[in-house]
Structure formats: C-alpha cells, structure tokens
Amino acid sequence: MDAPPRLRFGVVGAGRVGAVLGAALRLSGHNCIGVSAVSDLSRLRAEALLPGVPIRAADQVVAESELVILAVPDSVLPDLIRGFSSSEVFVPGQFVVHTSGNYGISVFDSAPQVSPMAIHPVMTFTGTSVDLARLPDTPFGVTTTQTLRPVAEALVVEMGGEPVWVPEESRVMYHTAMVMSANYLNVLVNEAVSLLTQSGMESPKRLLAPLLSASLDNALRLGDKGLTGPVARGDREVIRKHLEALQERPSAQNAYRALARLSTDRALAAGLLSVDQAADLLIELGEGT
C-alpha cells in the first residue's frame, strides 16, 4: 500500500500541548517547517521537543504550512483565528487544527477559507518527552465536518491516539465533564491533603493514595453503585460533624455541601437511599446556606 501523504505543518504555540503534538506528528513522518514560541520557556520547550525546527513568527508559520496546529489558550483562540483570517495569512483550503477542549469548529466561523478541525487530547501534559510515551491509546476528542472527519481521525491515529467523535453541539458539555473529572479532582485531593496536614497527620499523600486509587476504580467499574461513605449510608449525624469541622474553612465547607447534595441526588436515583433518607440529608445540607 502507498504511504499516506506527508504534510508540511507548523505549530503556533509551543506550550505544553503544542510542542508535544508537534513532536508526535514529526515522528509519524510529517515535516515540521516551523514553530512559534514567545517566552523563554516555550523556546526551550520547542528546542527540546522539536530539535532543528526553526522558531519563527506565527504568521510565517501559518503562511507556509499545509497543516497548522493552533495550540494556544482558549482566551486567545477566537481573536487569533479572526486576525489570521482578516489579514489573509491563512491559505485557502489549508488544514487548521486547534487543540482546545472547549471549542468545536464554530470558532472558525470567521475563517471560512480554511478546513477546520478541533482535536483535543484527553490528557494532562507536562510539556516534556514524558508526554510522548503517554500519547499511545490516549483518547482525542475530534470535532470537524463529516468531509474532514477521516483526515482528523487519521492525524490522531498517526500521533498514537484514539479518536473519539464529539458532535459540535456536545463540545461544551464534553469539556465540562473533562474539567469536573480532572481539574476539580486535583483540587479535591489537594484540599484533603491540606485538611490532613492541618490535623497533624504525617504523610497525608501516602495515606490517601490507596483510598483514591480504589475509589476511582470503583467509580469507573461500578458507577453510582460504587459510592460509599456517609451519604451512601444516609448518615446525617456524620455529615453534621463534618460540616462543623469545616467551619473555619468556608470554601471547603461550601464545596462539601455541594458535593454531598449531588451525591445524595445520585444515590437516590441509584436506589442506594430511600426518599426519606435523601430528604433528611438534604435538610442537613441546606442548613447555613
């Protein structure tokens, strides 16, 4: 069989994601013609992950590429696309990919001349070569036109990932789920570490590790049926004590209330609680709000 066509591609934004995906595409045989990097850190990252690739101005990278990877913050992406379009930097018909989880391809409405794709790796990045070893079998949320879908999915496969189709209208909810599961999990874990440290416990991370690993495994395997703890037992008294313990940490107390309410709703729907048990818990959780 003939080898798939190799593309001249460029990366706009040598952040944690852009430099790694650029390196992955380069390893698959595509020709990286340039990368834009503004800060000293991004320049070092580009030099480490894309050795020999020239660091160039963003508009030069775009103008000379058949495939453009826009790996920039969400807050920058719409204006960047609008600017490249209005200044006629984009080449008509060229493939342009952004890596944002939040946006689909409607963000390209200001650039009708390009072939738009949204390809979001569902992974946290360090911006080092370690990430390249983690890419194989990593899911990538793919949103594009039906015509371009085979192209977008082929790019993901070439980077070692697994393409997962995300319809345009589902993109925001998809990203919401990613943030709740990853970013806020980080916050919850570190808040728990802080609480244990405050209480004088030694090695709080070591204490939490097996509990967190088992809890994640149960959640993914068993769903709501894997819920344990005072909500699953309908234990109003324990929840009251927890809320009292968090009086000096109002943000943590509010988070506990919100999560316990959500847990109660899900436990009720899963048949873990009776209606009366759920009502008792919600009364307790509504106090002080």
RAZICOR-V830630 format. One line per field, one symbol per residue. phi: phi as a letter, one per 20 degrees, with the letter a starting at -180 (. if undefined). psi: psi as a letter, one per 20 degrees, with the letter a starting at -180 (. if undefined). burial: I if it has 9 or more other ideal C-beta (glycine too) atoms within 8 Angstrom, else O. A space follows every 10 residues. Layout:
phi->???
psi->???
burial->???
//
This chain:
phi->.ffffedecc ddoeefegff fffffffeof eeerbebeff ffffffffec fnefecfgff gffddecdde dcggfeggff ffffffelff egnffcdddf efeedffege cffdeebdcd febedemcfg fffefgmffc fdcafffegf ffffffffen edfcfcggfe fffgfgffff fdfffgffff ffgfffffen felffffegf ffffffffff edmffefcof ffemefffff fffffefecg ffffffgfff ffffgffffe neceffffff fffffefnd
psi->qqqqqpqoqq ponlahgghg hghghghiiq ooiqpppgrh ghghgghghl pippprqghg gghjqhppoo mrqhihgghg ggghghjkhq ppiqpppqjq hhqcihijhi miiroqqooo pmqqqikrih hhiihpjpqp opparhhigh gghhgghhii ropopoqgii gghghghggg hgghgggggh hgggghghij pqlhghhhgh ggghgggggh hibhijprah ghiknhgghg hghhhjhimh ghghgggghh ggggghhghi jhqrgggggg ghggiipj.
burial->OOOOOOIIII IIIIIIIIII IIIIIIOOOI OIIIIIIOOO OIIOIIIIII OOIOIIOOII IIOIIOIIII IIOOOOIIOI IIIIIOOOII IOOIIIIIII IOIIIOIIOI IOOIIIIIII IIOOIOIOOO IIOOIOOIII IIIIOOOIIO IIIIIIIIII IIIIOIOIOO IOOIIOOIIO OIOIOOOIIO IIIOIIIOOO OOOIOOIIOO OIOOIOOIIO OOOIOIIOOI IIOIOIOIII OIIOOIOOOO OIIOIIIOII IOIIIIIIOI OIIOOOIIOI IIOIIOOOO
//
